[in-house]
Amino acid sequence: MPATAMYLKLLQEQSALLKEQADIYRKLLLEYSQRERYAAISQLSSNPKYKVSSLCKILGVSRSGYYDWNKKRSKPFMLG
């Protein structure tokens, strides 16, 4: 088998494995409430290595929903 074909096969196998791992992570993470996922995004996004948009996609929430939650969370609570 030519080197190019072997390399392509290796990439396809790695891609399939990564897709399977991502699916498992999503299923596990979706057991958490939306509020818990937003909190995880808030915590993880403090590291510049992680983008909010990527975290939202991985955790199955909308970016706008996360920002709405974050805005409400940071507002002081007022009675009456």
Residue frames relative to the residue before (quaternion, step in Angstrom):
aa qw qx qy qz dx dy dz
M 1.0000 0.0000 0.0000 0.0000 0.00 0.00 0.00
P 0.4804 -0.6775 0.4736 0.2931 3.61 -0.86 0.95
A 0.6467 -0.5510 0.3734 0.3725 3.55 -1.19 0.63
T 0.6374 0.5372 -0.3329 0.4407 3.60 0.98 -0.80
A 0.6632 0.4960 -0.3016 0.4724 3.58 0.95 -0.87
M 0.6413 0.5155 -0.3211 0.4689 3.60 1.01 -0.77
Y 0.6494 0.5139 -0.3075 0.4687 3.56 0.99 -0.86
L 0.6429 0.5191 -0.3142 0.4675 3.58 0.98 -0.85
K 0.6484 0.5107 -0.3145 0.4688 3.59 0.95 -0.87
L 0.6401 0.5228 -0.3178 0.4648 3.60 0.97 -0.82
L 0.6584 0.5057 -0.3039 0.4672 3.58 0.95 -0.88
Q 0.6453 0.5187 -0.3172 0.4626 3.58 1.00 -0.80
E 0.6501 0.5080 -0.3117 0.4714 3.58 1.00 -0.80
Q 0.6573 0.5006 -0.3047 0.4738 3.58 0.97 -0.85
S 0.6371 0.5277 -0.3219 0.4605 3.57 1.00 -0.80
A 0.6508 0.5089 -0.3130 0.4685 3.59 0.94 -0.85
L 0.6492 0.5161 -0.3121 0.4635 3.58 0.98 -0.82
L 0.6622 0.5014 -0.3041 0.4664 3.59 0.94 -0.88
K 0.6376 0.5148 -0.3284 0.4696 3.59 1.00 -0.77
E 0.6489 0.5122 -0.3124 0.4680 3.57 0.98 -0.82
Q 0.6522 0.5077 -0.3114 0.4690 3.59 0.95 -0.85
A 0.6509 0.5139 -0.3140 0.4622 3.58 0.94 -0.88
D 0.6410 0.5243 -0.3220 0.4588 3.57 1.00 -0.81
I 0.6431 0.5118 -0.3150 0.4745 3.59 0.98 -0.83
Y 0.6538 0.5098 -0.3148 0.4621 3.60 0.89 -0.90
R 0.6515 0.5173 -0.3219 0.4520 3.58 0.90 -0.89
K 0.6626 0.5079 -0.3132 0.4526 3.58 0.89 -0.91
L 0.6579 0.4967 -0.3099 0.4738 3.56 0.98 -0.79
L 0.7029 0.4810 -0.2709 0.4485 3.57 0.87 -0.95
L 0.6372 0.5432 -0.3385 0.4294 3.58 1.06 -0.63
E 0.5205 0.6090 -0.4213 0.4251 3.58 1.28 -0.08
Y 0.6252 0.5179 -0.3357 0.4778 3.58 1.24 -0.34
S 0.5607 -0.6039 0.4440 0.3519 3.56 -1.13 0.64
Q 0.6610 -0.5012 0.3767 0.4122 3.53 -1.27 0.36
R 0.6347 0.5351 -0.3254 0.4526 3.58 0.99 -0.81
E 0.6547 0.5044 -0.3071 0.4719 3.59 1.00 -0.80
R 0.6474 0.5048 -0.3181 0.4742 3.57 1.05 -0.73
Y 0.6202 0.5234 -0.3408 0.4746 3.59 1.03 -0.74
A 0.6482 0.5153 -0.3182 0.4616 3.59 0.95 -0.86
A 0.6392 0.5168 -0.3253 0.4675 3.59 1.01 -0.78
I 0.6343 0.5184 -0.3262 0.4717 3.59 1.00 -0.82
S 0.6402 0.5330 -0.3237 0.4486 3.56 0.93 -0.89
Q 0.6865 0.4790 -0.2814 0.4691 3.56 0.91 -0.91
L 0.7102 0.4676 -0.2711 0.4510 3.60 0.81 -0.97
S 0.6692 0.5244 -0.3130 0.4233 3.59 1.00 -0.76
S 0.5050 0.6229 -0.4445 0.3992 3.60 1.22 -0.06
N 0.6239 0.4683 -0.3251 0.5346 3.57 1.30 -0.29
P 0.4424 -0.7275 0.4513 0.2671 3.64 -0.59 1.08
K 0.5225 0.6465 -0.3964 0.3897 3.57 1.27 -0.28
Y 0.7557 0.3487 -0.1729 0.5267 3.59 1.17 -0.67
K 0.2612 -0.7635 0.5747 0.1360 3.57 -0.83 1.03
V 0.5697 -0.6032 0.4390 0.3448 3.55 -1.04 0.80
S 0.6575 0.5251 -0.3266 0.4304 3.59 0.86 -0.88
S 0.6625 0.4925 -0.3052 0.4748 3.59 0.98 -0.80
L 0.6530 0.5145 -0.3155 0.4576 3.57 0.93 -0.87
C 0.6406 0.5225 -0.3231 0.4606 3.59 0.98 -0.83
K 0.6518 0.5141 -0.3108 0.4628 3.56 0.94 -0.88
I 0.6779 0.4964 -0.2895 0.4585 3.58 0.88 -0.95
L 0.7544 0.3932 -0.2088 0.4825 3.58 0.95 -0.89
G 0.4907 -0.7236 0.3931 0.2849 3.58 1.28 0.16
V 0.5607 0.5436 -0.4284 0.4544 3.57 0.99 0.84
S 0.5216 -0.6270 0.4652 0.3441 3.56 -1.19 0.45
R 0.5661 -0.5977 0.4495 0.3468 3.53 -1.13 0.64
S 0.6565 0.5084 -0.3171 0.4582 3.57 0.95 -0.85
G 0.6253 0.5338 -0.3349 0.4604 3.59 1.05 -0.71
Y 0.6349 0.5212 -0.3225 0.4703 3.55 1.02 -0.82
Y 0.6898 0.4764 -0.2941 0.4590 3.60 0.84 -0.96
D 0.6078 0.5314 -0.3536 0.4724 3.63 1.07 -0.65
W 0.6517 0.5085 -0.3071 0.4716 3.58 0.93 -0.92
N 0.6696 0.5131 -0.2946 0.4489 3.56 0.91 -0.94
K 0.6499 0.5137 -0.3104 0.4662 3.58 1.03 -0.83
K 0.6679 0.4921 -0.2961 0.4734 3.61 0.93 -0.88
R 0.6432 0.5425 -0.3133 0.4403 3.54 1.03 -0.81
S 0.7265 0.4485 -0.2495 0.4570 3.56 1.00 -0.79
K 0.5492 0.5977 -0.4068 0.4192 3.62 1.25 -0.16
P 0.4690 -0.6578 0.4964 0.3177 3.60 -0.98 0.74
F 0.4538 -0.6822 0.5091 0.2636 3.54 -1.09 0.78
M 0.0669 -0.8045 0.5900 0.0157 3.57 -0.84 0.98
L 0.3529 -0.7260 0.5530 0.2064 3.55 -0.97 0.87
G 0.8258 0.2753 -0.1913 0.4535 3.50 -1.27 0.57
